[in-house]
Amino acid sequence: MFDDLRDLYQEVIFDHNRNPRNFHVMEDADRKVEGFNPLCGDRLTLYLKMDGDKITDASFQGSGCAISTASVSLMTEIVKGKTEAEAEELFKQFHEMTTGKEEEVNLEAIGKLAVLAGVREYPARVKCATLAWHTLDAALKNEQESISTE
């Protein structure tokens, strides 16, 4: 059973890497932040369209490993329609899931993002998975500088 779940999670990651969702430049973005992971060279630009404190659209451009690409692809899907506060809470939950010692993940709260829970077993890959989220955090705080995982 566990192997079947791991295979399913790997397939979701591979699918988002091969066919990333929301992979385009957003010309009319309200917020744009660049993220960089010098450890493995992942680089992305995150674009957000806002309506007050609500994220109405999200997209990205860039290149990176399968984990990084899948993470930002999933993230752009899940944050659409969320308020800034809801997106910040997702960031906290995702960060805890990928870096924390807590074995229990609230699958209802984290949704599809649970496919990336396994990266916590591979410390070198955690920064790949969290790059998009640190970039989102900067965008939500309306910080314009580039973000680095270092």
C-alpha positions in Angstrom: 0.0 0.0 0.0 2.7 2.5 1.0 4.7 1.7 -2.2 1.5 2.3 -4.3 1.1 5.7 -2.6 4.8 6.6 -3.2 4.4 5.6 -6.8 1.3 7.8 -7.2 3.1 10.7 -5.5 6.1 10.3 -7.8 3.8 10.2 -10.9 2.2 13.5 -9.8 5.6 15.1 -9.3 6.8 13.8 -12.7 3.6 15.1 -14.4 4.0 18.6 -12.9 7.6 18.6 -14.0 6.9 17.5 -17.6 3.7 19.6 -17.9 4.0 22.5 -15.4 0.8 24.4 -14.8 0.7 28.2 -15.0 4.1 28.3 -16.7 4.1 31.7 -18.5 5.0 35.3 -18.0 2.1 37.4 -16.6 2.4 40.8 -18.2 -0.1 42.5 -15.9 1.1 41.0 -12.6 0.7 43.1 -9.5 3.7 41.3 -7.9 6.8 39.8 -9.4 9.6 38.2 -7.3 12.6 36.2 -8.5 13.8 33.1 -6.5 17.1 31.3 -6.8 18.5 28.1 -5.2 22.3 28.3 -5.6 22.7 24.7 -4.3 21.3 23.2 -7.5 20.7 26.1 -9.8 16.9 26.3 -9.6 15.7 29.7 -10.7 12.2 31.1 -11.0 10.2 34.2 -11.4 6.8 34.2 -9.6 3.9 36.4 -10.8 0.8 37.2 -8.8 -2.3 39.1 -9.8 -4.1 40.5 -6.8 -7.6 41.8 -6.1 -7.3 43.5 -2.7 -5.8 40.7 -0.5 -7.0 37.9 -2.8 -4.7 36.1 -5.2 -6.7 35.9 -8.5 -4.0 34.5 -10.6 -0.5 33.1 -10.3 2.1 32.0 -12.8 5.9 31.4 -13.1 8.8 31.2 -15.5 12.1 29.6 -14.9 14.0 26.4 -14.8 14.9 23.8 -12.1 14.9 20.2 -11.1 11.8 18.1 -11.0 11.1 18.8 -7.3 11.4 22.5 -7.7 9.3 22.6 -10.9 6.6 20.4 -9.4 6.5 22.4 -6.2 6.0 25.8 -8.0 3.5 24.3 -10.4 1.4 22.8 -7.6 1.7 26.0 -5.6 0.4 28.2 -8.4 -2.6 26.0 -8.7 -3.5 25.9 -5.1 -3.0 29.6 -4.2 -5.4 30.9 -6.8 -8.5 32.2 -5.1 -6.8 32.3 -1.6 -6.4 35.4 0.5 -2.9 36.5 1.5 -3.6 35.1 5.0 -4.7 31.7 3.6 -1.6 31.6 1.4 0.6 32.4 4.3 -0.9 29.6 6.3 -0.3 27.2 3.4 3.3 28.4 3.4 3.7 27.6 7.1 2.1 24.2 6.7 4.1 23.3 3.7 7.3 24.5 5.4 6.5 22.4 8.5 5.7 19.4 6.3 9.0 19.5 4.4 11.3 20.5 7.2 9.6 19.6 10.5 9.8 16.5 12.6 6.1 16.1 12.8 5.1 12.8 11.2 1.4 13.7 10.9 0.5 15.9 7.9 -3.0 17.4 7.8 -3.8 16.1 4.3 -7.1 18.0 4.2 -5.3 21.3 4.9 -2.4 20.7 2.6 -4.3 18.9 -0.2 -2.2 17.9 -3.3 0.9 19.4 -1.8 1.2 16.2 0.3 3.0 14.6 -2.7 6.1 16.6 -1.6 6.1 15.4 2.0 8.8 12.9 1.2 11.4 15.5 0.5 12.0 15.9 4.3 13.8 12.5 4.1 16.3 14.1 1.6 17.7 17.3 3.2 19.5 18.4 0.0 16.1 18.4 -1.8 14.2 20.5 0.8 15.4 23.8 -0.6 14.3 22.6 -4.1 10.8 22.1 -2.8 10.6 25.2 -0.6 12.1 27.7 -3.1 8.7 28.5 -4.7 7.2 29.0 -1.2 9.8 31.3 0.0 9.4 33.3 -3.2 5.6 33.4 -2.6 6.2 34.5 1.0 8.3 37.5 -0.3 5.6 38.3 -2.9 2.9 38.3 -0.3 5.0 40.7 1.8 5.4 42.7 -1.4 9.2 42.4 -1.3 10.7 43.1 -4.7 14.2 41.8 -4.1 15.4 38.5 -5.3 15.0 35.6 -2.9 17.7 33.0 -2.3 17.5 29.7 -0.4 20.9 30.5 1.1 
